[in-house]
Amino acid sequence: MPSVVDKGPLASIIFEMRTWLRCMLPYTPYVAPFYPTPDSVISRVLDLTAVGPTDVLYDLGCGDGRVLLAAARRGARGVGYELDAELARDAVQAARREGLESLVKVIRADAASADVSEATVIALYLSDHGNNRLLRAVSSSLRPGTRVASFYFPVGLPGWERRLQAVDRADGLVVYVYKAGGDEGAIRDAVQDKGGP
């Protein structure tokens, strides 16, 4: 069965419109529409975070699994969270097609419920609000030293600006890399107390 992005232009446009609409609904767990991460960006994310065989990469909102697959091709294990059933199925099928199912695990669930304690790298490409919401939600299980790569959107949570390790603006497509510092729980609590993002 072809993936969402391989079903032709009309099907892709309809799928994209559907993902936009559900993000606009009140009280929705969806925080961003689906846009596939460009291959050039995936390579840069993996290079900037030095992903290799000893890493466990978590992709929060993994879509069709392309970041997970690229990490698995480098020998890393990948864990992806995806709310959309069709995209989660596409990710699992892609891993199976490439013979990477032993390295890739896709969980169809809200990434806000993820336990990221085994992650050495976290990949994000959602929205400004979505990235901040998910990082705040998983902060209690985020280990110090975990590399966090965000495509297009900088992390806007208090204190994260001092964790910035790299900014890559190649081709006008920005990738931000941060290193978790161990005080994410305190930051999460401060943001909640202030009613912040």
C-alpha positions in Angstrom: 0.0 0.0 0.0 1.5 3.4 -1.0 2.3 5.9 1.7 0.3 9.1 2.2 2.9 11.1 0.3 3.1 8.6 -2.6 -0.6 8.5 -3.4 -0.5 11.4 -5.9 -0.9 15.2 -5.7 -4.7 15.3 -5.1 -4.6 12.7 -2.3 -1.6 14.5 -0.7 -3.4 17.8 -0.8 -6.5 16.4 0.7 -4.5 14.7 3.5 -2.6 18.0 4.2 -5.9 19.9 4.4 -7.3 17.3 6.8 -4.2 17.6 9.0 -4.5 21.4 9.0 -8.2 21.3 10.0 -7.8 18.9 12.9 -5.1 21.2 14.3 -7.5 24.1 14.4 -10.1 22.2 16.5 -10.5 23.3 20.1 -9.0 20.8 22.6 -7.3 18.7 20.0 -4.2 16.7 20.8 -2.9 17.5 17.3 -0.4 20.4 17.4 0.8 20.6 13.8 -0.1 19.5 10.3 1.9 16.9 8.5 4.8 18.1 6.4 7.5 15.6 5.6 10.9 16.6 6.8 13.1 17.2 3.7 15.9 14.6 3.3 18.6 17.3 3.4 17.3 18.5 6.8 17.2 14.9 8.1 20.9 14.4 7.2 21.8 17.7 8.9 19.9 16.8 12.0 21.6 13.5 12.3 25.0 15.0 11.5 24.6 17.9 14.0 23.5 15.6 16.7 26.2 13.0 15.8 23.7 10.1 15.7 25.3 6.7 15.7 24.9 3.1 16.8 24.9 3.9 20.5 22.0 6.4 20.2 18.3 6.1 20.8 16.5 8.8 18.8 12.9 9.7 19.7 10.9 11.5 17.0 7.9 13.2 18.7 5.4 13.4 15.9 7.2 11.0 13.6 4.8 11.2 10.6 5.8 8.6 8.1 9.0 7.7 10.0 11.6 9.1 7.6 13.8 10.5 10.5 13.6 7.2 12.3 14.6 5.3 9.2 17.5 7.6 8.5 18.7 7.1 12.1 18.3 3.3 11.9 20.4 3.3 8.7 23.2 4.7 10.9 22.7 1.9 13.4 20.7 3.9 16.0 17.5 2.7 17.5 14.5 4.9 16.8 11.3 5.4 18.7 8.5 7.4 17.1 5.3 8.7 18.5 2.5 9.5 16.0 -1.2 10.3 16.6 -2.4 9.8 13.0 -3.2 6.1 12.3 -2.4 6.3 8.6 1.0 7.9 9.1 1.9 5.5 11.9 1.0 2.6 9.6 3.2 4.1 6.9 6.1 4.4 9.2 5.8 0.8 10.4 5.5 -0.4 6.7 8.5 1.6 5.6 10.7 0.1 8.4 9.5 -3.4 7.4 10.3 -2.7 3.7 13.8 -1.6 4.5 14.4 -4.5 7.0 14.8 -2.0 9.9 11.9 -3.1 12.0 14.3 -4.4 14.7 15.7 -0.8 15.1 12.5 1.2 14.7 9.5 1.2 17.0 6.4 3.4 16.2 3.9 4.1 19.0 0.5 5.4 18.0 -0.1 7.8 20.9 0.1 11.4 21.9 3.8 12.2 22.2 3.0 14.3 25.3 2.7 11.0 27.2 6.1 9.7 26.1 8.7 8.6 28.6 11.9 9.8 26.9 14.3 8.7 29.6 16.1 6.3 27.2 16.5 9.0 24.5 19.9 10.3 23.7 18.5 12.4 20.8 15.0 13.9 20.4 13.8 15.2 17.0 11.0 17.8 16.7 9.3 19.3 13.6 5.8 20.2 14.7 5.0 23.9 15.3 6.3 26.6 17.6 3.5 25.8 20.1 3.7 22.1 19.5 7.4 21.8 20.1 7.2 23.8 23.3 4.1 21.8 24.5 5.7 18.5 23.9 9.1 19.4 25.5 7.3 20.8 28.5 5.2 17.5 28.8 8.2 15.2 28.5 10.6 17.3 30.6 10.3 15.2 33.7 11.8 12.2 31.9 14.3 14.1 29.8 17.9 13.2 30.9 20.7 15.8 31.2 22.8 15.7 28.0 20.1 14.6 25.7 20.5 16.3 22.3 17.3 18.0 21.1 17.1 18.9 17.4 14.3 21.2 16.2 13.7 21.9 12.6 12.5 25.4 11.7 11.2 26.4 15.1 13.5 27.3 18.0 12.6 26.1 21.5 10.8 29.0 23.2 10.7 27.7 26.8 12.5 29.7 29.5 16.1 28.7 30.0 16.4 26.8 26.7 18.2 29.7 24.9 21.3 29.0 27.1 21.2 25.3 26.0 21.6 26.1 22.3 24.5 24.2 20.9 24.2 24.8 17.2 22.2 26.7 14.6 22.5 25.5 11.0 20.9 27.7 8.3 21.9 25.9 5.2 19.6 26.5 2.2 17.4 28.7 4.4 16.1 25.7 6.3 17.1 26.2 10.0 18.0 23.4 12.4 18.5 24.2 16.1 20.3 21.8 18.4 20.1 22.0 22.2 21.4 20.0 25.0 19.1 19.2 28.0 20.5 20.5 31.2 18.8 18.6 33.9 16.6 21.3 35.3 13.7 20.8 32.8 11.3 19.9 35.6 11.9 23.2 37.4 11.4 25.1 34.1 8.2 23.2 33.4 6.9 24.1 36.8 7.8 27.7 36.4 6.1 27.9 33.0 3.0 26.3 34.4 2.9 28.6 37.3 3.1 31.7 35.0 0.6 30.3 32.6 3.3 30.4 29.9 3.5 28.6 26.6 
